[in-house]
Amino acid sequence: MADQDMAMASEDRIEGPAAVAPPLDKPVDPTRPLAVRIVIMALGAIGVALAINQQFLLNIFGFQPLGNAYLYYLIGIFLALAFLTLPLSPTHPDRFWWLDGGLAIAALVTGGWLGFHGLDIIQRGWEYDAPLTADIMAAILIVLVLEGVRRAGGPILLFTAVLFGTYPLYADYMPGFLWGTQYSLIGTIRAHVLGVESIIGIPMQVVAELVIGFVIFGSVLVATKGSDFFMELASALLGHSRGGPAKVAVMGSGILGSLSGSVISNILTSGPFSIPTMRRVGYSANYAAAIEACASTGATLMPPVMGTVAFVMASFLGVQYSTIVIAAIIPALLFYVALLFQVDMYAARRGLEGLPRSEIPPIWPVLKMGWPYLLSLAVLIFVLMGLRMEARSPYYASLVMLVATSFRKETRMTLSRAKGLLIDIAGNVAALVAVLAGIGLVIGGLSYTGVAGAFSRELLLYAGGNTALMLVAGAVTSFVLGMGMTVTACYIFLSILLAPALVQAGLNPIASHLFILYWGMLSYITPPVALAAITAANVAGSKPMQTGFNAMRLGMPLFILPFIFVYDPALIMHGTWLEIIERVAITLVAIWAITSAFEGWIYKVGRIGVLSRLAFGIGGILIIFPELTTSLVGGGVLAAVIAVNYGIGSRKSATQT
């Protein structure tokens, strides 16, 4: 998603800087020729059918490809779709349209040929000694992958893919720990395409086995107007309260994002409703857009879907996806609680009210209308967490949603909606495949040369076992990379280089990987990139940079939370129930204190001055540390600030009386 208009379009599906990243979940331009749209729908239908056939072992028409053959077929289909849905130049989408068609045909032919010879690649060891035709097809696929990653991820991600993809060619010339095993040109091409650690490595395997189903689920949710239901539900619950529309935005975006996993599409779905409503009750345009940006950014953190990254994380860690979901629940909820604290205190400080009761929909009629979505969500969670059928759960939930919503005309899947749904799925999966095939080149280059392991060892050595130093370095690196890469790409890159060093230093493996994820996604709300803030600012008509700084302040818990849970595994559900409850309670108090300091407001006390805000914030930070003495000191500071300000307030009241 590149320019600001094109930036209006995705998550992992739009994750890079607005100036460089193309649109990843933007619907196909309706002005495109009808023939092109028909081809997109046809290829999308074939790709979805292929995924369902593989996942449920349906053996349609006797066709059940091997694992590597299935991956090549998927790459061919969705890489072709990437060329048809993502223009060569975002500023001139209609230029060189014939080249898009030629590249799409090349992708289909190359992927189809490699898939047809999938068994030969394995049995005859083509990774090491392949026939000339296979070498030519492999070379063509690498060129196509690089063009795909340029369109879907932007020039920075392309540069990264080229730099590390070609690393085996010059690894023998690099100094120190950067030295690695060197490959010839043909050996590098074979390793990347015919081997199992590069283009068809873990990221692509995760997309093929897990992500496609969840993309389908998110698209079905939007197509059947599930987003409308969740916003109405949030409005029914919180719309009447102080600063209600802001709380509706936080809750609604949190629920919707937990199911779609997409930051930008979340803003575009809920923002046109939530931002004007917030402005009606007194929130400024900049602040309203910042609230929506932060609330939608939490989509990448909020179970059960959590975007693409959580699936890749589960594969890298060798654990079930449900394990990642469970670990992420408390940090995600703490983030949204912090947002609710801030918008409520902001409203209290400025005397903002909620919406009139006459404009709030009654809760029971809303629930009655939204039962199909609640039922499908229950099915998703039950199959995912109860039956442990992670890969199949989104398909069952999508089917239930399609059937349940067919009873109402407003949500029924009409032919027109089905076309839009198919195009949406095709575009979203195509963008993911294009990005992750390019990231596969990065993984392959680092893995085949052995540099990944050496880098982690050297990092551990240089840090001298100082985990705090490693975490700060990792946070800065994640943030910088997040400016130029998608969140998924940034996470995968650092999970290879940084995460092993953090784990070897004694930190919890899941906490270490979540730490990288959290810091990688901060570029969504932090200037100069702040893609979520820019998108929300366009919806609100506010100043992008001012919105970005407001979003950064609102999202400050995201800067602090990773350091908390990486040192305190109880917050990722590692520990006894008593430990978990105790640490969650203490962390809630700390977050309340820190957000009170930011907003300059304490419940039952009112406004506080600069010195009190500083002291209250320090007290909150002290409480966080998992040491009794530090927590007690922090608690004492909070009590003292409250007592002093309460006394000052009482004296003022007495004087006025």
FITOR-748925 format. One record per residue (C-alpha): residue in three letters; x, y, z. Coordinates in steps of 0.5 Angstrom, whole numbers, plus 500, padded with zeros to 3 digits. Example, Ala and Ser with C-alpha at 12.3 -4.5 7.8 and 13.67 -1.06 7.14 Angstrom:
<pts>
Ala525491516
Ser527498514
</pts>
This chain:
<pts>
Met500500500
Ala504506498
Asp501512497
Gln496515502
Asp490513497
Met493506496
Ala495506503
Met488505505
Ala488498504
Ser490493509
Glu495490514
Asp500485514
Arg496486508
Ile498493509
Glu504494513
Gly510498510
Pro511506510
Ala505509506
Ala510512501
Val513505499
Ala508500500
Pro502498495
Pro495496497
Leu494489499
Asp487488501
Lys484494496
Pro479491492
Val480490485
Asp479497481
Pro472496478
Thr475500472
Arg479494470
Pro477491464
Leu471485465
Ala476480462
Val481481468
Arg476481473
Ile473475471
Val480472470
Ile482474478
Met475471480
Ala477464476
Leu484464479
Gly481466486
Ala476460486
Ile481455483
Gly486457489
Val481457494
Ala478450492
Leu486448492
Ala487450499
Ile480446501
Asn482440497
Gln488440501
Gln486441507
Phe480436508
Leu484431503
Leu478431498
Asn481428493
Ile477432488
Phe478429481
Gly483424484
Phe488430485
Gln491431491
Pro498434490
Leu504432495
Gly506438500
Asn512441495
Ala507440489
Tyr501444493
Leu506450495
Tyr508451488
Tyr501450485
Leu499456490
Ile505460489
Gly503460481
Ile496462482
Phe497467487
Leu503470484
Ala499471478
Leu494474482
Ala499479485
Phe501481478
Leu493482476
Thr491486482
Leu497490484
Pro499495479
Leu506495476
Ser506503478
Pro501505484
Thr501512480
His500509473
Pro496503475
Asp493502467
Arg500503464
Phe504497462
Trp497492463
Trp500487458
Leu506486462
Asp502484468
Gly498479464
Gly505476461
Leu508476468
Ala501472470
Ile502467465
Ala509466467
Ala507465474
Leu502460472
Val507456467
Thr513456472
Gly509454478
Gly505449474
Trp511446471
Leu515445478
Gly508443482
Phe507437476
His515435478
Gly514436485
Leu516428486
Asp522429482
Ile524434486
Ile524430492
Gln526423489
Arg532425484
Gly535431489
Trp534436484
Glu536441489
Tyr543439488
Asp543436481
Ala537438476
Pro536438469
Leu537444465
Thr529446464
Ala528445472
Asp534450473
Ile531455468
Met524455471
Ala527456478
Ala531462475
Ile524465472
Leu521464479
Ile526468483
Val525474478
Leu517473478
Val518473486
Leu522479486
Glu517483482
Gly512480486
Val515482493
Arg516489490
Arg509490488
Ala506488495
Gly512490500
Gly515496496
Pro522497495
Ile525497502
Leu523489502
Leu525488495
Phe532491497
Thr532486503
Ala530480499
Val535481494
Leu541483499
Phe540476503
Gly537472497
Thr544473494
Tyr548472500
Pro550465498
Leu554468492
Tyr559472497
Ala558469504
Asp565467503
Tyr568474502
Met565477509
Pro569478515
Gly568475522
Phe561472524
Leu558474517
Trp562469514
Gly558463511
Thr558457506
Gln559460499
Tyr554457493
Ser555458486
Leu550462482
Ile546455480
Gly547452486
Thr544458490
Ile538458485
Arg537451486
Ala537452493
His532457493
Val527454489
Leu528447489
Gly530447497
Val525447503
Glu528452507
Ser527458502
Ile521460497
Ile517454500
Gly520454507
Ile516456513
Pro512462511
Met509459505
Gln508453509
Val504457514
Val500461509
Ala498454505
Glu496450511
Leu493456516
Val493463513
Ile488462507
Gly483459512
Phe483465516
Val483470510
Ile477467508
Phe474468515
Gly475475515
Ser473476508
Val466473509
Leu465477516
Val466483512
Ala462481506
Thr456479511
Lys456485515
Gly459483521
Ser463489522
Asp456493523
Phe454488528
Phe460489532
Met460496532
Glu453496534
Leu454492540
Ala460496542
Ser455502542
Ala450499545
Leu454497551
Leu459503552
Gly455509547
His452512553
Ser458513558
Arg462519559
Gly466519552
Gly462513549
Pro464514542
Ala471513543
Lys470507548
Val466504542
Ala471505537
Val476502542
Met472496543
Gly469495536
Ser475495533
Gly478491538
Ile473485537
Leu473486529
Gly480486529
Ser481480533
Leu477477527
Ser480480521
Gly487481524
Ser488487519
Val489494521
Ile488498515
Ser482495513
Asn479495520
Ile480503520
Leu477503513
Thr471499516
Ser470502523
Gly473509522
Pro468512518
Phe463511523
Ser467512529
Ile471518528
Pro465523526
Thr461520532
Met467522537
Arg467529534
Arg460530535
Val461529543
Gly467534543
Tyr473530541
Ser478533536
Ala479530529
Asn486529531
Tyr485525537
Ala479521534
Ala483519529
Ala489517533
Ile484513538
Glu482509532
Ala489508529
Cys491505536
Ala485501537
Ser485498530
Thr493497531
Gly491492537
Ala488488531
Thr495484530
Leu495483538
Met488481539
Pro486473539
Pro484469536
Val486471529
Met492476530
Gly494477523
Thr499472519
Val504473524
Ala502469530
Phe501463525
Val508464523
Met510464530
Ala507458532
Ser511454526
Phe518457528
Leu517455536
Gly514449534
Val508449538
Gln500449537
Tyr497456534
Ser493455540
Thr499456545
Ile500463542
Val493465542
Ile493463550
Ala500467551
Ala497473547
Ile491474551
Ile493478557
Pro498483553
Ala492484548
Leu487486553
Leu492490558
Phe493494551
Tyr485495550
Val484497558
Ala490502557
Leu486505551
Leu480505555
Phe483508561
Gln486514557
Val479516553
Asp475516559
Met480520563
Tyr481525557
Ala473525557
Ala473526564
Arg478532564
Arg474536559
Gly467534561
Leu465530555
Glu459526555
Gly456520551
Leu451519546
Pro444521548
Arg440514550
Ser435515544
Glu441514539
Ile444508543
Pro441501540
Pro438496545
Ile443491547
Trp438485546
Pro435487539
Val443488537
Leu445481540
Lys438478537
Met441480530
Gly448479531
Trp447471533
Pro450469526
Tyr457472528
Leu457470535
Leu455463533
Ser461463528
Leu466466533
Ala464460538
Val465455533
Leu471458531
Ile474458538
Phe471451540
Val474448534
Leu481452534
Met482451542
Gly477445544
Leu478440538
Arg485443536
Met483443529
Glu487450528
Ala487449520
Arg480447519
Ser477452524
Pro476458520
Tyr473454514
Tyr468451519
Ala466458522
Ser466461515
Leu461456513
Val457457519
Met457464518
Leu455464511
Val449459513
Ala447463519
Thr447470515
Ser443467509
Phe436468513
Arg436475513
Lys436479506
Glu441484509
Thr446479510
Arg445474505
Met450472500
Thr448475494
Leu451474487
Ser454481487
Arg457480494
Ala460473492
Lys464476487
Gly466482491
Leu468476496
Leu472472491
Ile476478489
Asp477480496
Ile480473498
Ala484473492
Gly487480493
Asn489479500
Val492472499
Ala496474493
Ala499480497
Leu501475502
Val504470498
Ala508475494
Val511478500
Leu512471504
Ala515468498
Gly520474498
Ile521473505
Gly523466504
Leu529468500
Val531472506
Ile531466510
Gly534461505
Gly540466504
Leu541466512
Ser540459513
Tyr544456507
Thr550460509
Gly549459516
Val550466518
Ala543466522
Gly546462528
Ala553465528
Phe549472528
Ser545470534
Arg552467538
Glu556474537
Leu550478539
Leu550474545
Leu557474546
Tyr557482545
Ala552483550
Gly555479555
Gly549476558
Asn546483559
Thr539481557
Ala536489558
Leu542491553
Met539486548
Leu532487549
Val533495548
Ala538493541
Gly532488539
Ala527494540
Val530499536
Thr532494531
Ser525492530
Phe522499530
Val527501525
Leu525495520
Gly518496522
Met518502518
Gly521499511
Met518492512
Thr511489513
Val510487520
Thr510479518
Ala517480514
Cys520484520
Tyr518479525
Ile521473521
Phe527477519
Leu528478527
Ser526471529
Ile532468525
Leu537473528
Leu535476534
Ala530471538
Pro535465538
Ala540470542
Leu534472547
Val532465548
Gln539463549
Ala540469554
Gly535465559
Leu528469557
Asn522465555
Pro521463548
Ile514465547
Ala515472550
Ser521473546
His518472540
Leu512477542
Phe517482544
Ile519482537
Leu512482534
Tyr510488539
Trp516493537
Gly515491530
Met508494529
Leu510500533
Ser511503526
Tyr504503525
Ile502509530
Thr509512530
Pro512518526
Pro514519521
Val511512518
Ala505511522
Leu501508517
Ala495507521
Ala495514524
Ile496517516
Thr490512514
Ala485514520
Ala487522519
Asn485521512
Val478519514
Ala478524519
Gly481530515
Ser486531520
Lys493533520
Pro497526519
Met503528523
Gln499531529
Thr495525529
Gly501520529
Phe504524535
Asn497523539
Ala497516537
Met504515539
Arg502518546
Leu495514546
Gly499507544
Met505508550
Pro503502553
Leu505498547
Phe512501548
Ile512499555
Leu508492555
Pro513488551
Phe519489557
Ile514487562
Phe512481560
Val518479557
Tyr521479564
Asp514477567
Pro512470564
Ala506470568
Leu503475564
Ile503470558
Met500465562
His506462564
Gly505460572
Thr500458577
Trp493461577
Leu495465583
Glu501468580
Ile498470574
Ile492473578
Glu497477582
Arg501480576
Val495482572
Ala492486578
Ile499489579
Thr500491572
Leu493493571
Val494498577
Ala501500574
Ile498501567
Trp492506571
Ala498510574
Ile502511568
Thr495513563
Ser493517569
Ala500521569
Phe499522561
Glu492524562
Gly493529568
Trp487526571
Ile486521577
Tyr479518579
Lys476521585
Val481526585
Gly481530579
Arg486534575
Ile493534577
Gly499538576
Val506537572
Leu510534578
Ser504530581
Arg504527574
Leu511526574
Ala511522580
Phe505518579
Gly508516572
Ile514514576
Gly510510581
Gly507506576
Ile513504573
Leu516502580
Ile510498581
Ile511494575
Phe518491577
Pro517484579
Glu520485586
Leu516486592
Thr520492595
Thr520496588
Ser513495588
Leu511497595
Val515503594
Gly511505587
Gly505504591
Gly507508597
Val509514591
Leu502513588
Ala498513595
Ala502520597
Val500523590
Ile493521591
Ala493524599
Val497530597
Asn492532591
Tyr486530595
Gly488534601
Ile489540596
Gly482539593
Ser479539599
Arg482545601
Lys480549595
Ser473546596
Ala473549603
Thr475556601
Gln470556595
Thr465554600
</pts>
